[in-house]
Amino acid sequence: MPDAVMEQRWGFLSPWCNVLLYHIHYRALEDDNDGDVWSALQVILPTRTDIYGEYKDDGTFQIEFQNTREALALLAAVARVDYHAYKYLLTNHCGVDVGKIENFEDKIQVHFVLLMEHHAETDLVQLCGVAQRRAISAGYFNSLQRIAAMDCHLKPDKPGFDIEIPVRVFFSSTTVFKANTGPVEILLSIQNAERLIHEEWESYNWSLENQPVDSGQLRCTFVLEPMIGDLGGLGCGTEIAETMAKFVGENVWFSQVSMRAEMDPQREERATLMPFRQTMAVVFDATQRSQELANTRYCSSFVAYHTTSPLQMGRVSMRCDSTLRPSEFESMFSAIVLTKTTRKLTLQMHRNFDNRSDRRDWWKWLAYGCFSERARTHSALESLVLTDIDSMDVADMKDFSAVLSSEHPEEFLFGSPHGAVIERDMALKKGALVQWLLTNKGQPQIGSYPVKFSAVVPYLRTFSDDGKSELVNVMIPGFGRCLVKRTDLVDQQKPQLNTCTYGVKSVTLKFAERSLLNARGGLSRLLAAIGSSLMFLTIDGPGDELYEKVILKHCPNLLELSLRKGWVAVRLNFSEFHARRQSVPKLRFQWHDICGLAADLSKVHDPFTKCVRRLTVNLTNLEVFGYSNWVRYGPALNSYLDALLQMLDVNQTLEYLEVTVPPECHNYRDSFRIHHLRVVNRGRKLSMRTKAAFLSATCISSGVRSSSFKSGKAMKGEHSFSSRPTQCYLDRRVISNIFGFATSPVYRQVYFREKINDDTTSGLC
């Protein structure tokens, strides 16, 4: 729609958009390390001081705050009615720059993220509490009515619609250090705001104020979702351990948590080890808590999009510092093996394993915590991302595999003798004393003192138990190997409802550049150990290890495979082959021959071509900057781009292509542009709910009974039980075709980027 038409239709919202100038930005807040950039609209709420630091009077501030809240709500209403108008208002009237980040998303989602510092409690309550229903300006009400009048989905004989607007608080420990208020105090104020908002809505929903939306009208409601917590600046000291214990115990929810697992080398070991172990124990707690009892909730659209419900910590990202030792590996993975707080874990390995023994211990504990039999039957973990992997040799993977194949993995990890009593899951009595500082031989360290646990500790695993000694070896979540009195152990009560999915199904491996010479042979052994259970696999380097045949051999159940090597990154999807019980086609990659790869993807009937969903080509690694280099490499780059364009002309199944080039190739932009948003020969599947609704209506109207969906041979000679004559008999083939034609179309995305020095200017083609 031309800008003039947009302005004529939506220009009445210009004053509201002016309120949001400099208060709303499009930001990539978190790279969740699996290839997708998480981005949202970051909102800066009005402050109580002006640009000169002078305090505003309360009346002025309240007016500014209400105007900001109502302007955000009107934007969300426009997005429901007309997405293009919503984007137009954002970019032309709100001053939002969507240039670079937009290239990673289909749409700019209505998802607001708040960066909180001062006055977090009162501001959140004003934004997401019942004040948004009670304090409504006349200008806002009239503008919302005008928007509703343009909503073709509203019907005069049906109730109106309540638009849920998701809001998340983004707490950054590195940012709040600039404020006068301490980071933990701000975290606690956010928690208190969540509680107050929940109590307000509980009271409101039971009152007469809570009325349905009038027919033909819209209503906007800000919903406070679980917060994003960047706690990396707080380390793993006593303060954060106590705060997280409070949050986990009181059922505070996060959508994402980022932490830094580190030890303070300047402090005495025992003083740092205890809070570290306490932090691991609570972050990866073994008790699942209900979100229905939490003070925040996810919007209905978020829940509908995800196949499994998130857990209390959401996605956990742990940066593993170089100060960590094997005792900290033991602490971390002894908790992860039982975690019920997260389904998605990222471990950023920011350390060099110069000590070979430490490196072997890391891989052994990783195997135990994420892939062992105990992890598969107790942990809720589904997705694991490992970044900055600097070594994965054959010896490492032998130890990794040995843990998984051992019938007594705890005894293998510690090199302890096999016990006379089989390993058992037990609980520790309240007030029991625990010897938690042990030597390598499993004896209490000289001068160490036992610690008393003030509550019952569930989910202990006994091992190396001779059945008669006073002290028993146990694995305590977060503490690792400890010694407790036999008389303090009691039988574990009936376990809670099991939410585990029987192992990690998705693995992402991102190798550091320095790993190229240290990973040979190890990757194939790793996949041999864990590949049979994987459904999603991403490998980002190293180049010498990407043998596609080996990957498919060890990972026969993959639905999706993503690979990057050199210039090329590709994502393949095998779900259609598994659904038809067909073998996965032979993969062939010409990683350094772009023309050859383009030729392969031009074979429209080739099964390999149909597997490739996404392709990314980076042609800036040839160092072509400068005229002399362009003269040398320019013809080759032109041939690569020509080959990709020819491929786009014939390929009907590729959903996404991203090409990054040096600025000398800018003349290709328009040629790639014409391929953007073309429909490909692939539809998005209908939901089971939609299929069931259609089948139920079909069965009632046409007399089709359940036996109608048998094979053709089974249906011969059978007659319908319907007393009415069947006007249109639908067999399985016809209904399958109907579902096929009813799928929503998929539009190809093509992005052409120009890289200038270290900056990339992206062009949306």
Beta strands, then each sheet from edge to edge (+ up, - down):
strand 1: 24-31
strand 2: 37-43
strand 3: 112-115
strand 4: 161-172
strand 5: 218-224
strand 6: 227-230
strand 7: 254-261
strand 8: 314-320
strand 9: 342-349
strand 10: 383-389
strand 11: 425-428
strand 12: 433-435
strand 13: 451-452
strand 14: 457-462
strand 15: 471-476
strand 16: 480-485
strand 17: 489-491
strand 18: 506-511
strand 19: 536-540
strand 20: 560-565
strand 21: 568-573
strand 22: 612-618
strand 23: 656-661
strand 24: 679-684
strand 25: 744-747
strand 26: 749-756
strand 27: 759-764
sheet 1: 1+ 2- 3- 4- 5-
sheet 2: 1+ 2- 3- 4- 6- 7- 8- 9- 10- 18- 19- 20- 21+ 22- 23- 26- 27+
sheet 3: 13+ 12- 16+ 15- 14+ 11- 17+
sheet 4: 24+ 25-
end
